[in-house]
Each structure stands twice: as structure tokens, then as C-alpha cells.
Amino acid sequence: MSAPRAVDRIREMWAAGDYQRVGVRLVPAAEQLVADLAVRPGDRVLDVAGGTGNAALAAARRDGAVVCSDVVPELLALARRRAEVEGLSIAVEVADACALPFPDASFDVVVSTFGVVFAAEPERAARELLRVLRPGGRLGLTAWRPDAPGGRLLALLARHDPAGATGDPLRWGTPEGVEELLGRGEVRRVWHAERTVDMTAPSLAAQWQRYRDWFAPVHVAWQRLDPAGRAALEADFADLWGSSTRGGGPGIVVPNTYLQTTAVRAWEREGP
């Protein structure tokens, strides 16, 4: 039997757990990104690796003509249901970020919030983001900073479960990394901002249970590890999240810093 393709591995992993319960906590980041991109009524907007639709719905609230794409049909079904509940209109499309099924220059705005960073081939995914964006169109991305709890969690998982790692998510979380991926001659007016979203839970134990049961990379690693590996993963998670919490009140509040990158696709390649 042949080995599964990378895209099939990614689809299988992100269909595990219950990502909506984690992803909904990132709505503020999606709203901020779409606002900073100044999405206007009628703008053709593509959300790449959009999961359950945080950025797609944010753009639809501003009356964009929105397509939410992802490799996992189950996540797109949730995006469609969320849109229906809010009375919003979005289209959904099952699509690999490395091979988007859209014509060149077909969107005014392309976004991805913590999604395209997990694409199996980062360089190819970056080229696809720009290919489907019209010249002069706006691009917006978010990714965890490597030194933030979100980035440190991804690094921790890569150590505990190397087989589960996909893409190069930490590369997208630095200005140098994301500019290298996009190609400095392909974009202009590149702007980076460090922003923070708080990750809260009633207790450290509750936060661990949420990630173990809902967040696909942790959920899949947990199922794959033996008892000793599980204990080590839980201990490292507790140390990471416990050392990152802010304040002394009830529950935990972990400020999670991410890099927001916005840019404009150049009308023609600039520079050497």
C-alpha cells in the first residue's frame, strides 16, 4: 500500500478532535485582520485554510463576496452552519492550499488566519496565495510567534510527536520568514504587527483537557503516544501554560502573541 499523500494526512489530522471549540477563541484575530485590510462591500474575498470560517465570516459581515476554502470538509460544514445562523452569505470550497482551484487574479482580498501555516509545502502555498490575488489586491495572514505560547506549543508537539508535524508554521510567524516565503519582489506595502489574543480557561487542568480533546495536533499526538509519552506531553503542556498565565485571579489567562502580516500584491515583479 502506498504512503498517504501529505494533503491526506493533513485532512485526516484536522478532522480529528473538535477544532471549532478552540478556533472560536481566535475570532478577535480574524476580525482585526479583516478590519485592517479594509474589506469593502463587493470585495471578492478568499479565506485559505479557513477552517470553520472565522475570517470568512468577518469578511461577510462587511458584505464581501466570500469563499471559505479548506482541505477538511467537516470544518467547512461548520463554517456554512455558522453563516446560516448569522444570516450571512458565504461559499465554501474543499481545496488544498498548495493547489487552489481558482483562476489567476480572481480575488481582491486573500486571507488566512493560523491556517495556511500548516500547508505541507510552504513555498508552494505562498505562491498560490499570490497567484489567485489580483495585482493591487490585499493579502492578510496571521501566525503564532515562535516565542509565544502558541508557537512554543507547536515546537513542543514537534518534539513529542515528530510524525504529526505538518508544514513549517513557525516560519510564518516571523517577518523574515513570511517575507522570504512571499518573495520580496512579489508584494509591496508589507506591514507586520505583533498582536495578542488571550487564551483563558477555568483551570490549568481544564485547559489541558480542552487541547487534548479538541485541538487536532494535541489530540492526535495523545492518541499516538504510549503512556510514558502521554505523561511527558501533559507535563510539558502544564509547564508551558502554567508559566505563561497572567495575574493571580481565578482561572488562567495566557496572552498569546501572533504576527499579523498585511501586504499588497505588486502590479509587476519589483526588484531583482
KALINSUL-V418802 format. One record per residue. RES is the residue in three letters. PSI is psi in whole degrees, 0 to 359 (NA if undefined). D_LAST is the distance of its C-alpha to the last C-alpha in Angstrom with 1 decimal. Layout:
res & psi & d_last
RES & PSI & D_LAST
RES & PSI & D_LAST
This chain:
res & psi & d_last
MET & 134 & 45.7
SER & 153 & 41.9
ALA & 146 & 39.9
PRO & 144 & 38.9
ARG & 156 & 35.3
ALA & 319 & 33.1
VAL & 327 & 33.3
ASP & 322 & 37.0
ARG & 317 & 37.3
ILE & 317 & 35.3
ARG & 315 & 37.6
GLU & 319 & 40.7
MET & 311 & 39.8
TRP & 350 & 38.9
ALA & 346 & 42.0
ALA & 164 & 44.1
GLY & 214 & 45.5
ASP & 76 & 45.5
TYR & 329 & 42.0
GLN & 325 & 43.1
ARG & 336 & 45.3
VAL & 314 & 42.4
GLY & 330 & 39.7
VAL & 337 & 41.8
ARG & 353 & 41.5
LEU & 9 & 37.8
VAL & 316 & 38.6
PRO & 323 & 37.9
ALA & 320 & 34.3
ALA & 316 & 33.8
GLU & 319 & 35.5
GLN & 316 & 33.4
LEU & 313 & 30.1
VAL & 324 & 31.3
ALA & 318 & 32.7
ASP & 334 & 29.5
LEU & 355 & 27.6
ALA & 49 & 30.4
VAL & 133 & 31.3
ARG & 160 & 33.5
PRO & 131 & 36.2
GLY & 346 & 35.0
ASP & 135 & 31.4
ARG & 116 & 30.6
VAL & 132 & 30.0
LEU & 126 & 29.2
ASP & 113 & 30.2
VAL & 134 & 28.7
ALA & 47 & 30.9
GLY & 354 & 33.1
GLY & 235 & 36.3
THR & 13 & 39.3
GLY & 21 & 37.4
ASN & 306 & 36.9
ALA & 323 & 33.8
ALA & 316 & 34.9
LEU & 322 & 38.2
ALA & 319 & 36.7
ALA & 324 & 34.7
ALA & 328 & 37.9
ARG & 340 & 39.9
ARG & 15 & 37.6
ASP & 30 & 38.4
GLY & 161 & 35.1
ALA & 101 & 35.3
VAL & 137 & 34.5
VAL & 127 & 33.9
CYS & 120 & 34.3
SER & 146 & 33.0
ASP & 160 & 33.9
VAL & 349 & 34.7
VAL & 108 & 38.2
PRO & 326 & 40.7
GLU & 324 & 43.1
LEU & 321 & 40.7
LEU & 326 & 40.0
ALA & 322 & 43.7
LEU & 321 & 44.0
ALA & 317 & 41.3
ARG & 318 & 43.2
ARG & 319 & 46.4
ARG & 319 & 45.0
ALA & 318 & 43.9
GLU & 318 & 47.3
VAL & 322 & 49.1
GLU & 356 & 47.1
GLY & 32 & 47.5
LEU & 160 & 43.8
SER & 117 & 42.0
ILE & 154 & 39.2
ALA & 151 & 38.4
VAL & 148 & 37.7
GLU & 122 & 35.9
VAL & 122 & 36.0
ALA & 140 & 32.4
ASP & 129 & 30.3
ALA & 339 & 27.2
CYS & 355 & 25.4
ALA & 69 & 26.6
LEU & 134 & 27.3
PRO & 47 & 29.7
PHE & 149 & 28.3
PRO & 161 & 26.6
ASP & 143 & 23.0
ALA & 38 & 22.6
SER & 359 & 26.2
PHE & 148 & 26.3
ASP & 330 & 25.8
VAL & 133 & 25.8
VAL & 131 & 25.1
VAL & 158 & 26.7
SER & 123 & 27.7
THR & 108 & 30.1
PHE & 30 & 30.5
GLY & 300 & 30.2
VAL & 342 & 26.9
VAL & 339 & 26.6
PHE & 5 & 29.2
ALA & 142 & 27.5
ALA & 327 & 27.9
GLU & 92 & 24.3
PRO & 315 & 22.1
GLU & 317 & 18.7
ARG & 319 & 20.3
ALA & 318 & 22.1
ALA & 319 & 19.0
ARG & 322 & 17.5
GLU & 321 & 21.0
LEU & 315 & 21.1
LEU & 327 & 18.1
ARG & 317 & 19.3
VAL & 354 & 22.7
LEU & 132 & 21.5
ARG & 152 & 21.3
PRO & 133 & 18.4
GLY & 355 & 19.5
GLY & 163 & 21.6
ARG & 139 & 22.3
LEU & 138 & 21.9
GLY & 133 & 24.2
LEU & 149 & 24.8
THR & 145 & 27.4
ALA & 148 & 27.8
TRP & 137 & 30.2
ARG & 140 & 29.2
PRO & 329 & 29.8
ASP & 1 & 32.4
ALA & 163 & 34.2
PRO & 320 & 37.3
GLY & 316 & 35.4
GLY & 320 & 32.8
ARG & 327 & 35.4
LEU & 318 & 37.5
LEU & 320 & 34.8
ALA & 321 & 34.5
LEU & 315 & 38.3
LEU & 322 & 38.5
ALA & 329 & 36.1
ARG & 317 & 38.4
HIS & 327 & 41.6
ASP & 72 & 40.5
PRO & 330 & 37.5
ALA & 338 & 38.3
GLY & 351 & 37.7
ALA & 136 & 34.2
THR & 142 & 31.6
GLY & 204 & 27.9
ASP & 65 & 26.2
PRO & 329 & 27.4
LEU & 336 & 27.0
ARG & 324 & 23.3
TRP & 347 & 23.0
GLY & 7 & 25.2
THR & 148 & 22.8
PRO & 319 & 20.0
GLU & 318 & 17.8
GLY & 313 & 18.9
VAL & 325 & 18.5
GLU & 324 & 15.0
GLU & 318 & 14.0
LEU & 316 & 16.0
LEU & 329 & 14.6
GLY & 114 & 10.9
ARG & 336 & 9.5
GLY & 353 & 7.4
GLU & 343 & 10.8
VAL & 160 & 13.1
ARG & 173 & 14.0
ARG & 47 & 17.3
VAL & 131 & 17.5
TRP & 128 & 20.9
HIS & 139 & 22.8
ALA & 135 & 26.5
GLU & 123 & 29.0
ARG & 165 & 32.1
THR & 138 & 35.3
VAL & 135 & 37.7
ASP & 132 & 41.2
MET & 116 & 42.5
THR & 161 & 46.3
ALA & 155 & 49.3
PRO & 332 & 53.0
SER & 167 & 52.9
LEU & 321 & 50.8
ALA & 320 & 52.8
ALA & 322 & 52.0
GLN & 318 & 48.3
TRP & 315 & 48.4
GLN & 320 & 50.4
ARG & 311 & 48.0
TYR & 319 & 45.0
ARG & 321 & 47.1
ASP & 332 & 48.4
TRP & 321 & 45.6
PHE & 115 & 42.1
ALA & 310 & 41.1
PRO & 321 & 39.4
VAL & 317 & 42.4
HIS & 313 & 44.9
VAL & 319 & 43.7
ALA & 315 & 43.5
TRP & 318 & 47.0
GLN & 333 & 48.4
ARG & 336 & 46.9
LEU & 155 & 48.0
ASP & 174 & 51.5
PRO & 320 & 53.8
ALA & 319 & 52.6
GLY & 321 & 48.9
ARG & 316 & 49.8
ALA & 320 & 51.6
ALA & 319 & 48.7
LEU & 314 & 46.2
GLU & 319 & 48.5
ALA & 318 & 49.1
ASP & 322 & 45.4
PHE & 314 & 44.8
ALA & 320 & 47.8
ASP & 317 & 46.6
LEU & 307 & 43.1
TRP & 321 & 44.3
GLY & 323 & 47.4
SER & 348 & 45.6
SER & 352 & 43.1
THR & 152 & 45.7
ARG & 139 & 46.3
GLY & 173 & 49.7
GLY & 15 & 53.2
GLY & 188 & 54.3
PRO & 150 & 55.2
GLY & 189 & 52.7
ILE & 146 & 49.1
VAL & 110 & 46.1
VAL & 109 & 42.8
PRO & 123 & 39.9
ASN & 111 & 36.9
THR & 135 & 33.5
TYR & 160 & 30.5
LEU & 125 & 26.9
GLN & 124 & 26.2
THR & 128 & 22.7
THR & 149 & 22.0
ALA & 167 & 18.9
VAL & 133 & 18.2
ARG & 131 & 16.2
ALA & 150 & 13.6
TRP & 328 & 15.0
GLU & 159 & 11.8
ARG & 131 & 8.5
GLU & 147 & 6.9
GLY & 187 & 3.8
PRO & NA & 0.0
